[in-house]
């Protein structure tokens, strides 16, 4: 549903996610640079599947970050560090991506929810706050609708789309998936000279940088330091497999929507009339759909606070980090 997807998206089959998402992938090489202060461990959640879990430390209520489709927990490296003064912050890399193992989800979308529960059990986290980006909203709703006493609250970061809330009265996933926005220029040879150059590419094109450790999850690096082609992950084929309709959300929920969506700095700066026209048409189609979905949650979830951030990118916690953190702190400060 927004332009950043174009940078990282790989699969048309998950067009909604990758139109709203920025998948960053690839196995982290031995020479990776990860300045974030997290501790990494692996938690076995089922036979042959262990998940990468990052622990940034901190004090206070446990807060667990779930990335969007294709991303790994490393995408939160910089965001998470801003939350540790108030929370003990963790992140989980979904099965089939990054260094996490993979097996097809036997229970469809609820398998991903069960994976989260298995991590909570392993870490002995009592009633944490779950924070999900994009398709991470599916995991939030899976856990909260089946086991509402297991979590204290939910935060949907541009993650409240039909895979997370669908009571049959709002727009369908197919309506969102049918939309196609303008495509940004791909990284040039110069942009792939190093990970630092690639970070600058995203800053120039989208208006915000991506943590280097996440880019290293996305792409391999050659012996000369050049960045390779994006790697594929087995999880792409099952992100929306067995999707269920979740609507009985009874725990406190903070729901962010990028509304209207920002499509990136490159669109704003473009002088190409075709790009400008595509962006205008895309926004004109996407905005009313997103508005209906936001209103659907306001009407259908009594425990929800819906926040609309105008001009935010789908990666709302990167494009509008200050606003998101302020709203999270305010919302969660009122929890018992």
C-alpha positions, 0 to 999 in steps of 0.5 A, a space after each residue: 500500500 505504499 512506496 517503500 515496498 518497492 525497494 524491498 519487495 520481491 513477491 507479487 504473490 504477497 502484493 499487499 504486504 510488499 506494497 506496504 512492506 519493505 522486505 529486507 533479507 538475507 543470511 547475515 554474513 560472518 563479517 556483518 556489522 551490527 552496532 546495536 546493543 542487543 543480545 541474540 539467542 535462538 528459541 526452538 518453537 517447533 520441530 526443526 524451527 528455531 527463531 532468532 530473538 534479539 534482546 535490547 535490554 531495558 527496564 520496565 514492562 516487556 515489549 516484543 517487536 514483530 517485523 513486517 513481511 520479509 524484514 527481520 528483527 534487526 530492522 528495529 535496531 535503532 527504533 528499539 534503543 529509543 524504547 529501552 528507558 521505559 521497557 525491556 525490549 525484545 524482537 523476534 524474526 519470523 520463521 522463514 526469514 533471516 536466520 530463523 528456521 523454516 517449516 510450512 505453517 501447519 495452522 496457517 496464520 495461527 502458526 505464526 501466533 503460536 510461534 510468538 507464544 512459544 517465544 514468550 514461554 521460553 523467555 518467561 514473559 508475563 503479559 508483554 506488550 506486542 508491537 507489530 509492523 505490517 503483517 506482524 498485525 496478523 500475529 498480534 490478532 492471532 495471539 490476542 483473539 485466542 489468548 487475550 490474557 497472555 498480553 497486556 496490550 497491542 500496538 499495530 504499526 500500519 498493521 491493522 489491515 484485513 489480515 489483522 482485522 476483518 469483520 466482513 464490513 470493511 474493505 477486502 484484502 483483494 482490494 488492497 492487493 489490486 493497487 499498484 503504485 509507482 516504482 522507485 529507481 533501483 539502486 545503481 552500481 554506485 549505491 551498491 558499492 557498500 552498505 553505507 552507500 546503500 543506506 544513503 540510497 534509501 535515505 535519498 529515495 525514501 527519506 529515512 535510512 535502514 539499519 545496516 544490520 538489516 540490510 546485511 540480512 537482506 543482501 550478501 557482501 562480496 570480498 570487495 565489499 560490494 553489496 550483492 543481489 537480494 536473497 530469497 527466503 522460504 517464508 515468502 510463499 507462506 506469509 498469507 497462507 491459511 489467513 484467518 479473519 480476526 475481529 474479536 480484539 478485546 485487549 487495549 490496542 494502539 493502531 497506527 495508520 499511515 493516512 494518507 500514505 507517503 510514497 517516499 522522497 523520490 516521488 515528491 522530487 520527481 519531475 516525471 509527469 508519468 510518476 506524478 500521475 501514477 502517484 496521484 492515482 494510487 493515493 486517490 485509490 488507497 486513501 479511501 480504502 485505508 480510511 474505511 479500514 481505520 474507521 472499521 477498527 474504531 467502530 469494531 474494537 472498543 479498546 482501540 485508539 486509532 492514530 492517523 499519521 498523515 504522510 507517513 511511510 508504511 514503515 511508519 516507525 522509521 519515517 515518523 519515529 518520534 510520533 510513534 514513540 510518543 504515542 506508544 509511551 502515552 498509550 502504555 503509560 495508562 495501562 494498569 
